[in-house]
Amino acid sequence: MDEKKVILKVSNLTKEFKIKSHKLGERPQILHALTDVSLDVYQGETLGIIGESGCGKSTFGKCLVQLHKPTRGSVEYQGVNILELKKGQMKNIKKEIQMVFQDPFSSLDPRMTAGKLVEEPMIAHKTEKDRKSRSKKALQLLQTVGLDIQHVHRYPHEFSGGQRQRINIARALALNPKLIVCDEPVSALDVSIQAQVLNLFNQLQREYGLTYVFISHDLSVIKHISDRIAIMYLGRIVEICRAQELYENPLHPYTKALLSAIPPESPFEKRERIVLKGEIPSPIGEQIGCPLAGRCSFCKERCRNEMPGLCDRGDGHQVACFLYENK
């Protein structure tokens, strides 16, 4: 990608949840799910978002498609801040930004056949003129994702997990989107099925020119599918760069520890395991300093009091760590 076009620009995205106290008269506490997340997504790429469970990955994805309303910040889709749009204006944007969810079963209505499930978005957005054209397109989409005419009239419980996820992908394609947010789309599937679905994502990206924000906790999955990768820790982006660069030259102490957990490809390969000591800090209450400070062997006094911003190390490699601030 020589001349990269930004399709999605996220700036200082923050999401806080109020947690009500059970004690009378006590103020609710604040859970900081996302804090000042800023990144660009380029047209035609796959941006992988990775981190431990509870780091804010799924919250980030849901904020992008307006399933969560951010506390502050902006999400610009093709130059328009979608957080400022009214409901009627947002309906057109929703056709272009779709989401594939983690659980392929609970995200499908068990009372509807595969064909009707794929037709449903077309009905809601009135994109096809009549029932015949909707049915025809639904069949075409099911065939595109590897299903066939024999599957059109079957119900979700009659499919395997991999087939159900293919139906979800067909639903996401029904409105001809430009951007798809994939929230752990293969984590509930067997490893052999995971590979098939990941290959399908790659095939569809080539055929339709799609852009993906691909969320996962699985390092091998992210490595396989991503052009660039953003590492999240406790609601913040701590490092972002090209996928190959991240695996060859990780900079942030958290990224190094995360990648050291990947089993070596060869039994003769020796790799030092980096273990972060201590517990992950609570996202509830006031957040001061770097969230990794209490677990990082490079921690200085400044780290405990200030939050480092992302600094560019060249070629789009950004890292939020004081170790690299003046280098």
N, C-alpha and C positions, 0 to 999 in steps of 0.2 A: 504494500500500500504506500505509493510514493506521495500522492496528494490525498491526504486523509480528510474525509469529510465527517465532522462531528454530527451524529444523528441525535445523541442524547447528552446533555450537559447537566451534571448534578453539582450543585454548589451549596456547601455548608448545611447539608441535609441533617436535620436533628429530629428525633422522635423520642418523646418522653411519655411515660405512662404514670398516672397517679395511682398509688396504692393506698386504699382507705384503711385507716387504723380501726381496730376493734375496740379501742379505748375511747370512752366518751370525752369529747373536747380536744382530742389530740389531732394535730394537723396530718393530712395525708402525706406519705413519703413519695419521692419521685424516683422512678426507675428509668435510668438513661439507656435506652435501647440502641440509639444511634446518636453520635455526637460529631457534628461538623464534617460529614462525609462529602468529599468533593472528588469528582472524577469525570472524565469524558468517555463516551462510548462511540467508536467510529463505525461508520456505515460498512456493513458486510463482514465485520469481525465477530469473533466470539470472545467476550470478556468473562473470564472465570472469576468467581468470588468464592474464596475459601477461608475457612476458620473453624474453630471448635464449635460444638453445639452450644447455643446460647450466646454467641458473639454478635448477633444482630443481622445475620445474612438474610434470613427469611423476612424479617421486618423490613429490610432494605428493599427487597423485591416487591413486597406488598405496597410499600410507599410509591414505587415507580408506577404501579398500575392503579393507584388510588384505593386499594383495599384498606390501607391505613392512611389517615390524614397526618402528614408531618407536622411537628410542632413549629418548626421554622425551616428556612432554607428555600431553595428553588430547584425545580426539575424542568429543564427546557428541552422540549422535543421539537427538533427542526426549527429552533429559534423562538419557540413560544413557551412561556412558563405555564405549564398545564395546571399548576396549583392555583392559578388565578382565574381559571376558566369557569364559567357557569355550567350547570348540568347539561344543558342543551348543546353547548359548544364541546363539552368533554365527550359526548357520545361519538362524534366523528373521530376523535383521537383514539378512543377505545377500540375502534375497528383496526387501527394501525399498530396498537400495542396490545399483545395478547400474553397469556400466562399458561404454563403447563405446571401442574402441581405435583407434589411428592407422591401422594397416595392415589394410585390409578383407580381404586374402587370407590372410595368415599366421594371422589369428585365427579362421579357419574350417577345420574338418577336411575335407580334400579328398576323403575317402572317404564323406562323408555328403551326402545330398541337402538342398536348402534346407528342405524340410518337416521332416526329421529333425533338422536343426540347431536349428530353432526349438523342436522338441519336447524336446530334450535337457535344458534347465533344468527343465522340468515333471517329467521322469522323476526327475532328481536330487533335487528337493525334494518329489516326490509331491503335486503340487498338483491334478492331474486324476485322476479315478477310473479311467478306462480308456483304451485306445488310440484308440477312436472320438472321445471328447471331446478328447483331445490333438490328433488330426489336424484336427478341426474348428476348434479354437482357433488352431492353427498357420496354417491357411489364412486365417482371419480377420485374423490379425496381418500376414501377408504382403500381404494386400489393403489393410490399413490403411497400410502403408508404400509402397504404389504398385506392388506386384507382383500376380500373378494365379495362377489355378489351373494354368496352363500351366508356371509356374515351380517348382511344388512338388517335382517329381521330377528337377529338374536339379541338377548338381553345381557347386561353386564356380567351377571353371575355365570353365564355360559362361556366366558372367555378366560384365558389365562391372564396373569398379571401383565406380561409383556404385550399381549393383544389389547388389553384395556388401556395401557398407556399409549398404544398406537391410535386408539379411538380419541383419546385426549389430544393427541398431536393433530389429528385430522380436524377436530373441533377448532383448535387454535388457528388452523390454516383457512377455515371456512370464510373468514372475512378479508382474506388477502392482506395479512399484516406485513409490516416492514420490520418490526422488532418483536421478539418473543422473549419473555422472562421465564427461565426454566428453573423452578425451585426444587432442587434435589429430585429430578425426574426419573433417575434410575436407582435410587438408594433402596427402594422397596423390592427390587427385582433380583433374581439370581444372577450370578456373575456372567454366565454364558448369554443370558438374555440382555444384560446390560450392554455388552459389546454390540449386539444387533441393533438396539435402540440408539446407541451412540453413533453407529454408522448411518442409521436412518437420519439423524439430525444433520450429519455432515452432508449427506446426499441432498436433503431438502434445502440446505443453505446454498449449495451450488446451483440447484435448479431454480430457486425462487429469489436468490439474492438476499437472504434473510440475515438479520443481525441478532445475535443472542447475548443476553446476560445470563450466564450459566452458573447457578449457585450449587455448591456441593461441599461436603466435608471430606470427600475422598480424593486424596492427592493424585492417585493414578488416573482417575476419571478426568480430573481437571487438566492434567498434563496432556492427556490424549486429545481433548477437544478444543482447548483454548489457544487463542493467538496471543492474548495478554492475560495476566493474572493479577488480581488485587487480593492482598492478605488482610483479613479483618481480625481485630482482637478487641474484645470488650467494647463493641460499637464504633470502633475507629478503623480507618484504613492506615496500616502501618508500613505497607510497601506495595508498589505497583510497577510492573514492567512487562516486557515480552516474556512469554512462557519459557523459552529456551534459556534466556538470560537469568531468570529466577532460579531455575534448577542448577545452572552452572555457577552462578555468582550471587547467592543470596546475601543481603547486607544486614537486614534487621536481626537482632538477637532472637526474636520470636520466630522469624522465618527460618533461621538456621536450625533452631530446635525442632520446628515442625517438620522440615525436610529430612532431618536426621532420623526421624521415626520410620521413614520408608525402608522396607526390607531391601537389601542389596540384590541386584539382578543375578549376580554370580556368587556362589558359595565361597569363592576365593577373594572376593572383594571385601576389604576391611573398611569399616566406616565408624567414625566416632559418634556415639550416641550422646546427644546433648539433652540433659534433663533439667528442666526448670523447677527449682525448688519452691516450696510454699504453695499456698492456695490461690486460685484465681480471685482477684478482688471482687467485692460485691458491686453490681451496677446501681445499687440503691443508695440514695443520699448524695452528698456533695462529692464531686470528683475533682481531685487536685493532683497535678503532676502527671507523669507518664503512667499509664495503667499497668505497665510491666515492671515498674520500678522495684517493687518488693520481691520480684523473682529473678531479676536480671543481675548477672555477675559483673556487668560493666556500670552498674548504677552509681551515679554521683549525687551530691546533695541537690544540684539543680534539677535533676530528673524527678525528685520527690515533690518539687514545688512548681515546676513549669511543664506544660505539655508541648513537646516538639511538633512543629508543623512539617508537612512534606517538603523536602528539599530535593531538587533535581540533580542527579548524579551524571546526567548526560544520556542521550539517546532514549529519553522518556522514562528512564529508571528513577523512580521517586521513592524516598524512604523517610519515615518520620522518626529520626533518632539524632540526638545531639552528637553522637560519635562522628557523624558525617557532615555536620553543619558548616564547618569552615575548610573542608578538604577540597 
